[in-house]
Amino acid sequence: LRDLTEDQRNSLKAARKIVKKVAHDVGGFKLYPVMIVDRIPELSKEANETLGGYFDRKGNFVGLTLPLLKEPLKKLVGTLIHEQLHGEKLDDHTRAFENRLSELAGELAVRAYR
């Protein structure tokens, strides 16, 4: 983290604070450590340029790429929540994962507009 710019550190800190609150108050999901990575393993250069994170099941951590830290906070938070939910052993493009994301989005919307 010491190689991050002040803006990147602040973005990551803000995102982690929000995601921690969502996990605790709304989502009921476990939080895994976050690591900043140069690239997402086993993906092409093109995929690495468009994807911002992944969940490492062997190491039980979320890996985020540096370019993601320059994105708007809502994208960083969304990616971090998405990757944290993979810790529930839910895979992308599955009904179970889509249901979990939809349930969480619905709960956040209801709480925001209640």
LUMKENU-555090 format. One record per residue: x, y, z of N, C-alpha, C in turn; residue in one letter. Coordinates in steps of 0.1 Angstrom, whole numbers, plus 5000, padded with zeros to 4 digits. Layout:
BEGIN
X,Y,Z,X,Y,Z,X,Y,Z,A $
...
//
This chain:
BEGIN
5008,4988,5000,5000,5000,5000,5009,5013,5000,L $
5021,5011,5004,5029,5023,5004,5032,5029,4991,R $
5031,5021,4980,5034,5025,4966,5022,5032,4960,D $
5011,5033,4967,4999,5039,4962,5000,5054,4964,L $
4994,5062,4955,4993,5076,4957,4984,5079,4969,T $
4984,5091,4973,4975,5095,4984,4960,5094,4979,E $
4957,5098,4967,4944,5096,4962,4939,5082,4961,D $
4948,5073,4957,4945,5059,4956,4943,5053,4970,Q $
4951,5057,4980,4950,5052,4994,4936,5057,4999,R $
4933,5070,4997,4920,5075,5002,4908,5068,4995,N $
4909,5065,4982,4898,5058,4976,4896,5044,4982,S $
4907,5037,4983,4906,5024,4989,4901,5024,5003,L $
4906,5033,5011,4901,5035,5025,4886,5037,5025,K $
4881,5047,5017,4867,5050,5017,4859,5038,5012,A $
4863,5031,5002,4856,5019,4997,4855,5008,5007,A $
4866,5006,5014,4866,4995,5024,4857,4999,5036,R $
4857,5011,5039,4848,5016,5050,4833,5013,5046,K $
4830,5017,5034,4816,5015,5029,4812,5000,5029,I $
4821,4992,5023,4819,4978,5021,4818,4971,5035,V $
4826,4975,5044,4825,4970,5058,4811,4972,5064,K $
4806,4984,5062,4793,4988,5067,4782,4980,5060,K $
4783,4979,5047,4773,4971,5039,4774,4956,5044,V $
4785,4950,5045,4787,4936,5049,4781,4934,5063,A $
4783,4943,5072,4779,4942,5086,4764,4945,5087,H $
4759,4956,5082,4746,4961,5084,4735,4955,5075,D $
4739,4951,5063,4730,4948,5053,4732,4934,5047,V $
4744,4931,5042,4746,4919,5034,4749,4906,5042,G $
4754,4908,5054,4757,4896,5062,4768,4887,5056,G $
4778,4893,5049,4788,4885,5043,4801,4888,5049,F $
4810,4878,5049,4823,4879,5055,4832,4888,5047,K $
4841,4895,5053,4851,4904,5046,4864,4897,5046,L $
4870,4896,5034,4883,4890,5032,4893,4901,5030,Y $
4906,4898,5033,4917,4909,5031,4917,4913,5016,P $
4921,4925,5014,4923,4931,5001,4937,4933,4998,V $
4941,4929,4986,4955,4931,4981,4955,4939,4968,M $
4964,4948,4966,4965,4955,4954,4975,4946,4945,I $
4971,4943,4933,4978,4934,4924,4982,4941,4911,V $
4992,4937,4905,4996,4943,4892,4987,4938,4881,D $
4983,4925,4882,4974,4919,4872,4966,4908,4878,R $
4956,4905,4871,4947,4893,4875,4953,4881,4869,I $
4956,4871,4877,4963,4859,4872,4954,4852,4861,P $
4961,4846,4852,4955,4837,4842,4945,4844,4832,E $
4946,4858,4831,4938,4865,4822,4947,4872,4811,L $
4942,4874,4800,4949,4881,4789,4951,4895,4793,S $
4960,4902,4786,4963,4916,4788,4950,4924,4786,K $
4943,4921,4776,4930,4928,4773,4920,4927,4785,E $
4919,4915,4790,4910,4913,4801,4915,4920,4813,A $
4928,4920,4815,4933,4928,4827,4931,4943,4826,N $
4929,4948,4814,4927,4962,4812,4912,4966,4815,E $
4903,4956,4815,4889,4959,4817,4884,4954,4830,T $
4890,4944,4836,4885,4939,4849,4893,4945,4860,L $
4887,4948,4871,4894,4955,4882,4897,4946,4894,G $
4891,4934,4895,4894,4926,4907,4890,4912,4905,G $
4894,4904,4915,4891,4889,4915,4892,4885,4929,Y $
4886,4873,4932,4887,4866,4945,4896,4854,4943,F $
4906,4854,4951,4916,4843,4951,4912,4833,4962,D $
4906,4822,4957,4901,4811,4966,4912,4804,4973,R $
4924,4803,4967,4935,4796,4974,4940,4805,4986,K $
4941,4818,4984,4947,4826,4994,4936,4833,5002,G $
4923,4832,4998,4912,4838,5005,4914,4853,5007,N $
4916,4860,4995,4917,4874,4995,4911,4880,4982,F $
4908,4893,4983,4903,4900,4971,4915,4907,4965,V $
4918,4905,4952,4928,4912,4945,4922,4924,4937,G $
4927,4936,4939,4922,4947,4931,4934,4953,4923,L $
4931,4957,4911,4942,4963,4903,4943,4978,4905,T $
4955,4983,4903,4957,4997,4904,4948,5006,4896,L $
4945,5003,4883,4936,5012,4876,4922,5013,4882,P $
4918,5003,4889,4904,5004,4895,4904,5015,4906,L $
4915,5018,4912,4916,5028,4923,4915,5042,4917,L $
4915,5043,4904,4913,5056,4898,4899,5058,4893,K $
4891,5048,4894,4877,5048,4889,4868,5056,4900,E $
4856,5060,4896,4847,5066,4906,4845,5056,4918,P $
4842,5062,4929,4841,5054,4941,4830,5043,4940,L $
4819,5047,4933,4808,5037,4932,4813,5024,4924,K $
4822,5026,4914,4827,5014,4907,4836,5006,4916,K $
4844,5013,4923,4853,5006,4933,4846,4998,4943,L $
4836,5005,4949,4827,4998,4959,4820,4986,4953,V $
4814,4988,4942,4807,4977,4935,4815,4965,4932,G $
4827,4968,4927,4837,4957,4924,4841,4950,4937,T $
4844,4958,4947,4848,4952,4960,4837,4943,4966,L $
4825,4948,4966,4813,4939,4971,4812,4927,4962,I $
4812,4928,4949,4811,4917,4940,4822,4906,4943,H $
4834,4911,4945,4845,4901,4947,4844,4895,4961,E $
4840,4903,4971,4838,4898,4985,4828,4887,4985,Q $
4817,4888,4977,4807,4878,4977,4812,4865,4971,L $
4822,4865,4963,4828,4853,4958,4833,4844,4969,H $
4836,4850,4981,4840,4843,4992,4830,4834,4998,G $
4817,4836,4993,4806,4826,4997,4806,4814,4988,E $
4817,4813,4980,4818,4802,4971,4808,4802,4959,K $
4804,4815,4956,4795,4817,4944,4803,4821,4932,L $
4800,4815,4921,4808,4817,4909,4800,4827,4900,D $
4808,4835,4892,4802,4844,4882,4794,4836,4873,D $
4784,4843,4867,4775,4837,4857,4767,4825,4862,H $
4764,4825,4875,4755,4814,4880,4743,4821,4886,T $
4732,4813,4887,4720,4818,4892,4721,4822,4907,R $
4729,4814,4914,4731,4816,4928,4738,4830,4931,A $
4748,4833,4923,4755,4845,4924,4746,4857,4920,F $
4739,4856,4909,4730,4866,4904,4719,4869,4915,E $
4714,4858,4921,4704,4860,4931,4709,4867,4943,N $
4721,4864,4947,4728,4870,4959,4730,4885,4956,R $
4735,4888,4944,4737,4903,4941,4724,4910,4940,L $
4714,4904,4934,4701,4910,4933,4694,4913,4947,S $
4696,4903,4956,4691,4904,4970,4697,4916,4977,E $
4711,4917,4975,4718,4927,4982,4714,4941,4976,L $
4713,4942,4963,4710,4954,4957,4696,4959,4961,A $
4686,4949,4962,4673,4952,4966,4672,4957,4980,G $
4680,4950,4989,4680,4954,5003,4686,4968,5005,E $
4697,4972,4997,4703,4985,4998,4693,4995,4993,L $
4686,4993,4982,4676,5002,4977,4664,5004,4987,A $
4659,4994,4993,4648,4995,5002,4653,5004,5014,V $
4665,5001,5019,4670,5009,5031,4672,5023,5027,R $
4677,5026,5015,4679,5039,5010,4667,5048,5009,A $
4656,5041,5005,4644,5049,5001,4632,5045,5011,Y $
4634,5040,5022,4624,5037,5032,4619,5050,5039,R $
//
